[in-house]
Amino acid sequence: MKCIFNTISRKERQHYNNSGDFGHSLFKYYVDRCPGPNCVISPVSVFLCMSMLERGANGATKTELEKLLYSSSEGSESESQNIMKTLKESSVPGFILNLANGLFLQEVFEPLPDFVSEMRTDFNAHVDFVNFGSVEGMKKLNAWVKKETNGKVKEITDYGSDETVLALINAVYMKGKWSSSFMDDNTWKCDFHVSRSTTVKTDMMRQTNKFYYVRDEEANFSLAFLPYSGMLGKKSFWEMGILLPDDMGSDLKDFVQYLEQGSLTSLRQRARKENLDVWMPKFRVETSIDLIPILKLMGVEAAFSNRAQFPNISRNVHTKVSKMLQKCYVDVDEKGTEAAAVTVVDTREYCLGYNGPILFQMTSPFIFFIRNSRCGIVLFCGCVSDPTA
């Protein structure tokens, strides 16, 4: 598998740290607001959607979006292109990764040709016209979403109205086989400690093998990295990291800080291959996220108000972002992981030391993330507090 780090400069390489910092901030604010026991979000999908939106902005709106993306306008453009290139080059036998961008326009809306051209050339966006607010329009949007996520996100319900003038959509789909699969006959019913006083029965997978592993004695957690298969004879750079607190009564929010790009990179560099006895619950997490409250906490205000400035989208119509949502799906079993995410921006018009195997038993809440160990791109990250929920 090629990694874009082989061909880009030190300055461009630093941009990945920017997207990593963005992803960590997004996940931190999301976990604080997540109402359920389990959660998942795709930071890279949000990043690419906001990068597309930033191209149409100007003034204070553009400044806020640039700050959100942790980069200058030029840097943001370069970073989004490098991320897309890396993701598109990642599909190999054993690891499927599909990335798609879409620009859907209201049939009577006239965007600036330069904006449409940028979406096509820089983001490889599929461009189409839609009658928003109609049954036919929703069918067209949902058919595109279903196709690009291999049916894992079937629809984006309650989306679009006759006031919508355009929608920017990013879709990500991955299906990765474990480099070392769990055997079906090693799966059994096991207690999972949702809290110190509550347990649930769940399907627990098990295998003993060598995986990269690191312990933080001071912070009291362990971190293991389970790789996905790559091209025959080549190393896979995609892996699932699992952060497991020592204390089953720990609040996972207290450990999100260790997913900050610099901290996570340091932990990964310290990790060494160890013989691990891994217990891992099968789990499936599906979420629907309203991103606007989270992005407001991260400093974006103008884009969602009547002060929004998107003159590079249209000169004749004043637009603002009225809705931004993401749907996510992650399914983990003995063979590997299947995951998908769709992020949608609705833009509307407005008036103006041990010899034996080390035990790594995920029988209590944990954090997981799917990450490229070479580039640091995070596809998905989430928390599992109850695998049966």
GUMAR-969470 format. One line per field, with one value per residue (C-alpha): residue number from 1; z, x, y. Coordinates in steps of 0.2 Angstrom, whole numbers. Each point is the difference from the previous one (the first is absolute). Layout:
<nodes>
vexro: NUM/...
w: Z/...
u: X/...
v: Y/...
</nodes>
This chain:
<nodes>
vexro: 1/2/3/4/5/6/7/8/9/10/11/12/13/14/15/16/17/18/19/20/21/22/23/24/25/26/27/28/29/30/31/32/33/34/35/36/37/38/39/40/41/42/43/44/45/46/47/48/49/50/51/52/53/54/55/56/57/58/59/60/61/62/63/64/65/66/67/68/69/70/71/72/73/74/75/76/77/78/79/80/81/82/83/84/85/86/87/88/89/90/91/92/93/94/95/96/97/98/99/100/101/102/103/104/105/106/107/108/109/110/111/112/113/114/115/116/117/118/119/120/121/122/123/124/125/126/127/128/129/130/131/132/133/134/135/136/137/138/139/140/141/142/143/144/145/146/147/148/149/150/151/152/153/154/155/156/157/158/159/160/161/162/163/164/165/166/167/168/169/170/171/172/173/174/175/176/177/178/179/180/181/182/183/184/185/186/187/188/189/190/191/192/193/194/195/196/197/198/199/200/201/202/203/204/205/206/207/208/209/210/211/212/213/214/215/216/217/218/219/220/221/222/223/224/225/226/227/228/229/230/231/232/233/234/235/236/237/238/239/240/241/242/243/244/245/246/247/248/249/250/251/252/253/254/255/256/257/258/259/260/261/262/263/264/265/266/267/268/269/270/271/272/273/274/275/276/277/278/279/280/281/282/283/284/285/286/287/288/289/290/291/292/293/294/295/296/297/298/299/300/301/302/303/304/305/306/307/308/309/310/311/312/313/314/315/316/317/318/319/320/321/322/323/324/325/326/327/328/329/330/331/332/333/334/335/336/337/338/339/340/341/342/343/344/345/346/347/348/349/350/351/352/353/354/355/356/357/358/359/360/361/362/363/364/365/366/367/368/369/370/371/372/373/374/375/376/377/378/379/380/381/382/383/384/385/386/387/388/389
w: 0/-5/13/-5/12/-12/-12/9/8/19/-1/-8/12/15/-7/5/18/-3/-6/15/12/-8/2/18/4/-9/9/17/-2/-8/15/12/-8/-5/9/-2/6/-17/-13/-16/-11/-16/2/-17/-8/9/-4/-19/1/9/-13/-14/9/4/-19/-2/15/2/14/18/-5/-9/14/12/-11/-3/19/2/-13/9/-16/-12/-16/-10/14/1/-19/0/15/-7/-16/9/11/-15/-9/14/3/-19/0/15/-8/-2/1/18/3/-10/3/-11/1/-9/0/-7/-5/-2/-6/0/-18/0/9/-10/8/-6/-13/9/16/-9/-10/16/8/-16/-2/18/9/-14/4/-8/-6/-2/0/13/4/18/11/-12/1/-16/6/16/-10/-10/15/9/-15/-1/19/0/-15/6/18/-7/7/18/1/-10/2/7/7/4/-11/-13/-3/-14/8/-2/-15/1/10/3/4/5/1/6/0/6/2/7/5/15/-4/13/1/15/-1/0/13/12/2/16/11/13/13/-5/14/-5/17/17/4/-17/-12/-16/-10/-17/-14/5/-13/5/-8/6/-12/-1/-1/3/18/12/18/9/18/6/-9/3/-17/-14/-18/-13/-19/-11/-18/-16/-14/-14/-17/0/7/4/17/4/7/5/17/14/16/17/15/15/18/14/11/-6/8/-9/-10/-18/-2/11/-13/-16/3/-5/-17/-3/-16/9/15/-11/-12/15/7/-16/-2/18/-4/-2/-6/14/2/4/6/-8/6/-11/-1/-16/-2/-12/2/-10/3/-7/5/-1/-3/2/19/0/-13/9/16/-12/-5/-16/2/-16/-12/9/1/-11/1/-11/-14/-15/-15/-9/-1/-7/-3/-2/15/18/9/17/7/7/4/2/5/-1/0/6/0/7/1/8/-1/-1/-18/1/0/-12/2/-9/3/-9/4/-8/0/-4/-7/-1/-6/12/-1/2/139/0/-10/-3/-10/7/4/-10/5/-7/13/5/-9/-13/-14/-17/-16/-18/-5/-12/10/-14/-4/16/-9/12/-10/15/19/13/17/5/18/-4/-15/1/-1
u: 0/7/-1/0/14/12/-3/-4/10/3/-12/-14/3/-3/-18/-4/3/-13/-14/5/-2/-17/-6/5/-9/-15/0/2/-15/-10/3/-5/-17/-3/-16/2/13/8/5/10/5/10/12/7/-17/-5/17/-2/-18/6/14/-12/-11/15/4/-17/3/8/2/-3/-9/16/11/-10/0/19/3/-11/10/16/8/1/-10/15/4/-18/-1/16/-4/-17/7/14/-13/-11/15/5/-17/-3/17/-4/-12/9/-5/-6/-3/-13/-1/-12/-1/-13/-5/-16/-7/-19/-8/-18/-7/-3/16/14/17/16/8/17/-7/-7/16/10/-11/2/19/6/-12/-5/-18/-15/-11/-18/-17/-13/-18/3/-16/-7/-2/10/14/2/0/14/10/-3/4/17/4/-5/11/15/-1/-4/-17/6/-8/-16/-7/2/-18/-8/13/-3/-14/-6/11/16/10/15/6/18/2/15/-1/13/-1/13/0/16/5/10/18/-3/-18/-9/-6/-19/1/10/-15/-11/-12/9/-4/4/1/-10/4/6/-17/-8/5/-7/2/9/8/19/13/17/18/18/12/13/-6/7/-3/4/-4/-1/3/-3/-17/-5/-5/6/0/0/0/-8/5/-10/6/9/7/7/18/-2/-2/-17/0/-19/-4/-12/6/-8/3/-5/-1/6/-15/-16/-9/10/-8/5/0/15/10/-5/15/12/-7/7/11/17/-4/-7/15/12/-10/1/18/3/-11/10/-6/-6/-8/-18/-15/-14/-18/-10/-19/-10/-9/-9/-3/-11/-2/-8/8/-5/17/-5/0/17/7/-6/9/15/-1/-11/-14/-2/-3/-16/-7/-6/17/7/11/0/3/10/-15/-12/0/-19/-6/6/2/3/2/-17/4/15/-1/10/-6/13/0/14/-2/14/1/12/5/3/-9/-13/-4/-8/-3/-10/2/-12/0/-17/2/-15/-5/-2/-5/15/188/-11/5/-18/-13/-5/-19/-9/-18/-13/-13/-3/-2/13/4/3/7/4/16/14/16/11/-10/-10/-17/-14/-15/-11/1/-13/-3/-8/-8/-13/3/-18/-8
v: 0/17/14/18/4/-8/14/16/13/3/15/-10/-14/11/3/-18/6/14/-12/-12/15/4/-18/-1/16/-6/-16/8/11/-14/-12/14/1/-18/-6/-18/-13/-3/13/2/14/2/15/-2/1/16/8/-3/7/15/2/0/13/11/2/10/11/17/13/-5/-16/-5/5/-11/-15/2/0/-15/-9/5/7/14/0/-7/-13/-6/-2/-10/-10/-5/-6/-10/-8/-5/-7/-10/-7/-4/-9/-11/-13/-16/-19/-2/18/10/19/10/19/11/18/7/17/0/16/6/0/18/6/7/-2/8/-11/2/-8/-15/-2/0/-13/-11/2/2/-12/-11/4/-8/15/-2/10/-4/6/2/-3/-12/-19/-1/11/-11/-16/7/5/-16/-11/9/-2/-18/-4/9/-8/-18/1/3/17/-2/18/17/2/17/9/14/11/12/13/-10/6/-12/-15/-5/-18/-11/-19/-12/-19/-12/-19/-7/-18/-2/-5/-14/-5/-6/-18/-2/-15/11/12/-3/9/11/13/18/12/15/7/-6/-6/-5/-14/-6/-16/3/-10/1/-4/-6/-3/-1/8/14/17/18/4/14/3/17/-4/18/2/-18/-6/-12/3/-14/1/-13/1/-3/-10/8/-5/-17/1/19/8/7/18/-1/-6/1/7/-4/10/-10/8/-11/5/-7/15/13/14/-2/19/1/-10/10/11/-14/0/17/-1/3/-11/-15/1/-1/-15/-9/3/-7/-16/-16/-17/-10/-17/5/-10/11/-1/11/2/-1/17/10/19/11/19/15/16/19/8/18/1/-8/11/15/-5/-2/19/-1/13/11/-15/-4/17/14/7/-14/5/-13/12/-14/-11/13/19/0/-9/2/-17/-7/-18/-5/-18/-11/-18/-16/-18/-13/-19/-12/-19/-10/-19/-15/4/18/17/8/19/14/18/14/18/13/19/8/17/11/18/14/18/10/-236/-16/-16/-6/9/17/1/13/-4/12/-5/18/17/5/12/-5/8/-5/9/0/-3/8/15/2/2/-5/-7/-4/1/-4/-7/-17/0/-14/-11/-7/18
</nodes>
